[in-house]
Amino acid sequence: MAGISVPAEARVLIAEETEVGLEHPFSVEKLSPVLALYTVADWQEGCRKCIELLELGGLGHTLGIHCEDMAVVEAFGLEKPASRIVVGAGTTFGGIGATTGIMPSMTLGCGSFGNNITSDNIGPQHLLNIKRVAFGIRDVASDEPPAANAKTANALQGDNGLGITRDEVMSIVRRVLSEIQAKAAE
């Protein structure tokens, strides 16, 4: 239909692209056997190009990398706004879990990158409302001495009904912040 002659044995069409943007159709998602090919100087430039492409139309989705240098794989995994980084496998089946250890699914969450509530591969567990009745199994460690009597315990209630006064919350926040500052100064 496009007037392009394609040999019968062709499995994929590759279109060389240099730019990213809506005015460059090969840089957006194409649900077809046409792939865009970008040639870059090094993996750092490739890293930046991947971020551009994800920001254009794939935030939180899936990214594939074919690489044996674990430092590069780690950089891609840490820096890319994608929820699935598929290494050494195709992303079509790797992203849905067919060829990777990812939970199998045909519906992929894009997490906060893509304004979704989850970055998981969506399964039946995500379609259920689960109510939990949780019993306390341990106390929270505290540096503060326990209330001496019922009168003191009632005074801790304050007006908020939470069992702790605003002044006590502020005291805890100040203590934690001063500990963080002390550790940072070390």
C-alpha positions in Angstrom: 0.0 0.0 0.0 2.9 2.3 0.7 4.5 1.5 -2.7 7.5 -0.2 -1.0 8.7 -3.5 -2.4 9.4 -5.9 0.4 10.9 -9.4 -0.2 8.7 -12.2 1.0 11.4 -13.5 3.4 11.7 -10.2 5.2 10.8 -10.4 8.9 11.2 -6.8 9.8 11.6 -3.4 8.3 14.2 -1.0 9.7 14.0 2.8 9.2 17.0 4.8 10.0 16.1 7.9 12.1 18.2 10.7 13.7 15.6 12.9 15.4 13.0 12.4 18.1 9.6 14.1 18.1 6.1 13.9 16.8 7.2 15.3 13.5 9.5 12.2 13.1 7.0 9.3 12.8 9.6 6.6 13.2 10.4 7.9 16.7 7.0 7.1 18.1 5.4 3.7 18.9 4.6 1.8 15.8 2.5 -1.3 16.3 3.9 -2.9 13.1 7.0 -4.7 12.0 8.8 -1.4 11.4 11.7 -0.6 13.7 13.5 2.7 14.0 17.3 2.6 14.0 19.4 5.2 15.7 23.2 5.3 15.4 25.0 6.9 18.3 28.7 7.5 19.2 28.6 5.6 22.5 26.4 4.1 25.2 26.1 7.5 27.0 24.6 9.1 23.9 22.4 6.0 23.5 21.3 6.4 27.1 20.2 10.0 26.4 18.4 9.0 23.2 16.5 6.3 25.0 15.3 8.8 27.6 14.2 11.2 24.8 12.2 8.3 23.2 10.6 7.3 26.5 9.7 10.9 27.3 8.1 11.2 23.9 5.7 8.3 24.2 6.7 5.5 26.5 7.3 6.7 30.1 7.2 3.8 32.5 6.8 1.2 29.8 9.6 -1.2 28.7 13.1 -0.8 27.5 15.4 -3.4 26.0 19.1 -3.5 26.0 21.5 -6.1 24.4 24.7 -5.7 26.3 27.3 -7.8 28.2 28.8 -4.9 30.2 27.0 -5.0 33.5 28.0 -1.4 34.4 26.2 -0.2 31.2 23.2 -2.5 32.0 23.1 -1.0 35.5 23.3 2.5 34.2 20.4 1.9 31.9 18.4 0.2 34.7 18.9 3.0 37.1 18.6 6.0 34.8 15.7 5.1 32.5 12.1 6.0 33.3 10.9 2.5 32.4 9.3 -0.1 34.6 10.7 -3.1 32.8 14.3 -3.2 31.5 14.7 -6.4 29.4 18.3 -7.5 29.0 19.5 -9.7 26.2 16.0 -10.6 25.0 13.3 -9.2 22.8 11.0 -6.7 24.6 7.8 -7.9 23.0 7.8 -11.2 24.8 10.3 -10.3 27.5 8.1 -7.4 28.8 5.1 -9.5 29.2 7.1 -12.2 31.0 7.1 -14.9 28.4 10.9 -15.1 28.1 11.9 -13.4 31.4 11.2 -13.8 35.1 8.7 -11.0 35.1 5.1 -11.9 36.1 3.3 -12.9 32.9 0.7 -10.5 31.7 -0.7 -8.8 28.6 -1.4 -5.6 30.5 1.7 -3.6 31.6 1.6 -0.9 34.3 3.8 2.1 33.7 4.0 3.2 37.3 4.4 6.8 38.4 6.5 7.5 35.2 3.4 6.9 33.1 0.8 8.2 35.6 -0.3 4.7 36.5 -0.9 3.3 40.0 1.4 0.4 39.6 4.5 -0.6 37.6 3.6 -4.3 37.8 2.5 -6.5 35.0 -1.2 -6.5 35.8 -2.8 -9.7 37.0 -5.9 -10.8 38.8 -4.3 -9.7 42.1 -4.6 -6.1 41.0 -8.3 -6.4 40.3 -9.3 -7.4 43.8 -10.0 -5.2 46.8 -8.4 -6.9 49.8 -9.4 -6.1 53.3 -6.8 -6.9 55.9 -7.4 -7.3 59.6 -3.9 -6.9 61.1 -3.0 -7.7 64.7 -0.1 -6.0 66.4 2.8 -8.5 66.7 5.6 -6.2 68.0 6.0 -2.8 69.7 7.9 0.0 68.1 11.2 0.7 69.9 11.2 4.0 71.7 13.7 6.2 73.5 10.9 7.8 75.5 10.0 6.4 78.9 6.4 4.9 79.0 3.7 7.0 80.6 3.9 6.8 84.4 0.2 6.6 85.0 -3.3 6.8 83.5 -3.4 10.6 84.0 -0.2 11.0 82.0 -1.4 8.6 79.4 -4.6 10.6 79.0 -2.7 13.8 78.7 -0.8 12.3 75.8 -4.0 12.0 73.9 -4.2 15.7 73.4 -7.1 17.0 71.3 -6.1 15.0 68.2 -7.1 11.5 69.5 -3.9 10.1 68.1 -2.2 9.4 71.4 0.5 11.9 70.9 0.5 15.7 71.1 1.7 18.1 68.5 4.6 19.2 70.7 5.7 15.5 71.0 5.6 15.1 67.2 7.7 18.2 66.7 10.2 16.9 69.3 10.5 13.6 67.5 10.9 15.4 64.1 13.6 17.7 65.6 15.5 14.8 67.1 15.4 12.8 63.8 16.5 15.8 61.8 19.4 16.5 64.2 20.5 12.9 63.9 20.5 13.1 60.1 22.5 16.3 60.2 25.0 14.8 62.6 25.5 11.7 60.3 25.8 14.0 57.2 28.5 16.0 59.0 30.6 12.9 59.7 
